[in-house]
Amino acid sequence: MSISRRKALAIVGGGTIVAATAASGLFAATRRPERALAPWSGAGEPMEPRRNALSYAILAPNPHNRQPWLVELEGSNTIILHRDTERDLPETDPHARQLTIGLGCFLELMTIAAAQTGHAVDLDVFPDGESGPVAVARFRDGASPDPLFAHVLERRSCKEPYSDRAVPNEMITQLGPLADIRTDPQEVAAIRELTWQAFRVEIFTPRTMQESVDLMRFGKSEINANPDGIDLGGPFLEALMLAGMLSREAQSDPNSTGFKEGVRMYQEMLHATPAYAVLTTPGNARSDQIEAGRRWLRLNLTTTALGLSLHPVSQALQEFAEMKPHYDEAHRLLAEAGHTVQMLGRLGFGPTVPPSPRWPLETRIIDG
C-alpha cells in the first residue's frame, strides 16, 4: 500500500508549499527506489526456464506485500515452494489464510509464465500436509502460451478512488467465471458500509494497527533496504518526511492530524466504488485457499486486460476476535451457507498507479 500525492495534500494542508519546494529539482529526480523496483524490469531476462517463471511469480499480489514465498530448485525440473513464516501477519491473519491465498497467486503466475516458454507445470499442493512445503511444481514440455501473460507487468492493486462509471455488462460477463460481481446499488451500498466498518475495527484495534505501522517503509532508503510491506515513497512524500509532516510516530497515534486525515481519505476511497468482486469457495482447506489465490490472480490479470481496476478490501474477512461481527456479516451478505468468502475487492475504473517494490529473485531461493 502507498499514499498518493493527493492524499498527502489533504493530510498536510497549508504545509504543502514547503513540501512542493523540497520536492523539486534534483531531490525529486533521485527519489525513485530503483533497486526495489528492479524485479519488474528484470523479469524474463534470459535464464533457465524455472528461474524465468519465478522472475514473474515474485510479482504476484499478496497481503501487506509480505512476499511470503521461499523456493528450492531440485534436480533439473522441480521447484519446491515454502511459506516464509518470518513474514507472517499474526495479528490480522492469525491462521495464515490470506498469506496462503498470496501463495496461490504466486503459483498461478509462475504457471502462466512457464507456459510462455512452452512449459507445463504439474502442481502437488501440500503433499505432506500443512507441516511440509506448500507445493511441489514439476516442469515439463507441452504448454501453449496463456493470453493473460501479456498483462503481467501491467497488473496492479489500485488503492485510489474510482470513477462513478458503471462496469459494463459485457465486462461483468467476462469476469463471471472468476468471481461473483456485485453491482446492484443496494448491495453495493451495504458492502461499502461493511468495508468501512471493518477498516475502522482494524485501524482502531491497537495491535492490528501497529502490525501495519511496523511494516511501513518511509522513503527511498527504507524501501530499497526492505522492499516489502507498505511503501511510503516518492519525492512529495519524502519532502513531507523532511518537513516533519509524515512520520511513523504520527501513523501510530489516532489523535494525530495525519492519522485522522488518513482515515478520512480511506473512507473517501472506499465509498468511491461502483462494484465489488467476491471470491468464495465451498470449503476452507489450504487447497481451497490456494485455489482462491490462483483465481484471484487470473481475475486481477483479466481486469487489467479490460482496463478495470481491482483492489482487495478484505478486512472484514480477517479472523481476529474483534472482527468477528463483520466476518459473520460478510458471509451473510456474500456467500452461500457453509461457503467461505476468501477475497473481496473493489472493482471499477481507477487511475494508473506504479508497481509495488519486490525483493530480488535471488533472495527468495534457498538451498534444500
N, C-alpha and C positions, 0 to 999 in steps of 0.2 A: 504494500500500500504506500502511496505517496500523497503529499499535499500539493495541490496545484497552486499556481501563482494567484488565481482568482480567489481561492480560499484564504491564502496568506494575506491578500489585500484587505479582506474583511476582518481578519484577526487583528491586524496591527493598526488599522485605521489611519490616523494622522501621521504615523511614523513612516509612511511609505516613501516619502521624498528622500529620507536618509537611505532607505534600502535601495531605492532605484539608483541613487548616485553611486552607492557602493557596488552595485551590480553591473556597472558599466565597464566598457573598455577591456583592458587586459584581464581583469578579475573575472568577468563573465566568460571570456574566451577560454579560460582554463578550468572551469568548474565541472565539466562533464567527467564522470568517473569511468574513463576509458577502460581501465583494467577490469572493472566489474561488469561491463557490458560486452567485453571482447568475445565471450562464448556465442553471442548472437551472430557476429560477423564471421566467426571461425567455424561455425557448424558446416559440416560437409566437406571440409578440406580433404584432399586425397589421403586416405588412410585405410587400414584393414576394415572389412565390412562391419564387424561388430562395433568397433570404435566409431565408425561413421554413423551408425544408427544411434549410438549413445550420445554422440555430439549434438544430436537433435533432441533426444529424450530428456536431457538435462534442462531443456527449455520448457518443460511441461508445467502447467499451473499446479499450485499446491498451497495448502493453508499457511498463512503468515509467511509465505516464501521461505519456508524452512528447508526445502530441498532435502527430504529425509531419505535419500537413496544412497546406497553403497553397493558397488558391484564387484564381483570377481570374474575374471576371464579364465575359463577352464578349457583345456585342450585347444582345438582349433575352431570349434563351432558353438561353444556354450557360454552363456552368461548366467551367473547366479546373483539374484537381487536380494539384498537385505534392507531392512529398515534401520536407519541410524538412530538408535534410541537416545543419543545425546541431543537430538533435535526434537524430542517430544514436546508436547504442549500439555503438561499435566493439569493445568487449571481449566482451560477451555475445551480440551479434547482428552478427557481423562481415560477414555478407552481406546484412544488412537484410531478412532473410526475415520475422522477426516484425513488424518495422515495416510491411512490405508487407501482412501479414495485418491489422494495425490499420487500414491504409488501405482494405482491403476491407470491414471493419466500418463505416467511415465512409461508404463508397459505398452500402452496403445500407441503413443508417439514413437517409441522405439520400433514397434511393428510396422507402422506406416513408413518410417524412414528406411527400414530394412527392405521393404518391398520396392523402394525406388531403385535399389541396386540389384533387384531380381531375387531377393532372399525372403523366403517364408520363415515364420518363427513359430515353433511349437512351444506352447507355454504349459508348464506344470505348476499350478498355483498352490502354495503352502503344502508342498509334497510331504513334509514331516510334521504337519500341524503348525500351530502358532509359535512353537518354540524354535522352529527352524527357519530357513530362508523364506522370503515372500514368494519367490518364483524361481524356477529354473527355465531358461529360454534356450532352445536349440535352433540354430540357424541351418537352413538347407536351401538348395536352389529350388526355384519354381514359383515365384510370386510375380504378379503384374503390378505396375505402379498404381497407387491409390490417388485419385484426383484431389483429395484433400491435402496432399503433400504440398501443393502449390501455395497454401495459405499458412504453413507452419511458422514462417518467420514474421508474418503479419499479425499473428494471434496475440491478443491482449485480454486482460480483465479490466474493463473500463470503469473506473471508480469516480465518475463525474455525473452531473445531472444529464438526463436525456431530454430530447425534444418531446413535445406532445404529439408528434406524428404517430399515427397508429401503425402497428405492424400489419402489413398487407396479408390478406387471407392466403395468398399463394405461398408466402413465406412460412406461415403457420403450418400449412400442409407439408412443406418440405421438412420442417423441424419435428413434425408429429411422431415419426418413428423413433426419435431420440429422447423426447421429453414431452410432458404434458404442458401445453402453452395456455396460460390463463390471461384472457383479455376482457372478460365481462367486467363492466365498470364497478359493479358492487363487489365482485370477488377481488378485483384489483385493489379497491379501497380497503377491504378487510386485510389483505396481505400486507399492504403498505403499513397499516397500523400495527400489525403483528411484528413486522421487521423493525419498526421504530421502537416499540416497547421492549423487544428483545435486545436491541442495541443498548438501550438505557440500562437494562439489567447488567449486561457485560461491562459497560463503561463505569457504572456506579458501584460495582462489587469490587472492593479494593484489590483482592488478589488476582482477579481476572484482568482488570485494567493494568495492573503492574506487570503482568506477563507480557502485554503488548508494549508497554513503555520500555521494558528491559530489552526488547527486540528492535527498538528504533535505532536507526543509524543516521547520525546527524552530520551531513556534509560529505564532501568528496573523499576525504581521508578515511572516515569511518566506513563508508560504503565500499571503497576499494579494499579495506582491510577485512571486512566481514560482509561479503556481497549476498547476504540473505536477510531475512526479517523485513522490517518496514523502513524503506529508504526515504529519507528526507533530504533531498539534494537539489542541485541546480543553483545558478547564480543568484536568483532572487531570494530563495530560502537561506542560502548561506550568508547573504547580506543581512538578513533578519537575525541570524545567529550572531554575527559580528556586532550587531547593534543591540544585542541582549533582548531581542523581542521574541525569540523562539528558542526554547531550552527544554532539556529533559525534565528539569525540576517543574517547569510550568505545566508540562504534559501530565505530571503526576498529581497535580493539585486541582481538584474540582472547583476551587474558589478562584482560580486564576482566570484572567480575561481570555488568554489563549485557549484554555480548556473549554470555557463556556462557548466561545465563538466556534471552536472546532465542533462541538456538539450541535450547535445550531446549523452549521454548514452540512453536517452529516444528515441532519433531518431534512434539509432542503434537497440534498441529493436523493435520499430515499423516496421523497414524495414526487420527484421528477422521474417517474417510472410509469410507462404506459402498459407494460405487460410483464409477466413472470414466466420463467421456465421452471418446472418442477420435475425432479427425477426421483422415482420411487423404485423399490424392489420388494418382491413378495416376502423375503426374509432379511436377516441382518447378520448373516455369517460373514466371515472375512472374504469368502469368494464373492458374495453379493456386493461387498464394498469395493472390491477390485473391479467387478463388472460395472458398477456405477461410475467409477473413475474413467474407465475406458469409454463409456458412453458420453460422459461429460466432456472429455477431450474431443470427441467427434462432434459433439454439439457446439463446442467453442470454435472449432475449425469451420463448421458449417455456417454458423452465424457470421464469422469473418468473411466467408465467401459471398454471403448475401449482403454484406455492408451493414450488418447489425452489430450492436454492442451487447456484451454479456458480462455480468458482474455478480459473483456469488455473494449472497447475503444470508448466510446460514447460521447466524447467531441463535435463532430460535431452535435450531437442531442440535445445539450443544448440550452435553449430558452432565452438567454440573448441577448441584441441588437447587440453586436459586433460579435456574432457568426452567425447571420442570413444568410450571403452569403454561409457559409459552411453547415448550416442546409438545405438550399434550394438545394445545390449541392448534399448532401447526399440523399435527397428524389428523385432528378432526377436520380441518379445512382442506387438507391437501392429499390425503391418502385413503385408500380403501381400508376397511377394518383389518387389522393384522399386518398390514404392509408398513414398510419403513420409508420415511422421506429421507433420502440420502443427500440431496442437493436442492437448494432454492436459489434462483438467480434472477436479478433484474434483467429485463430484455427491452431493447429499444434502439433508437438512433442517437449515438453519442459522438463526442469529438475524438479525433485521433490522439492517442496517448503514447508515450515512449515505453520501451520494454523495461522489464524489471531486471535488476542485477542477478548474476549467476556465478556460482563457483565454477572454476575451470574443470573440465572433464577429469584431468589427472588427479585432482583432489578427491574424486568420487570413486576411484578404482583402488581396491585393496588387494593384498596378497591373500590367497586362500590358506 
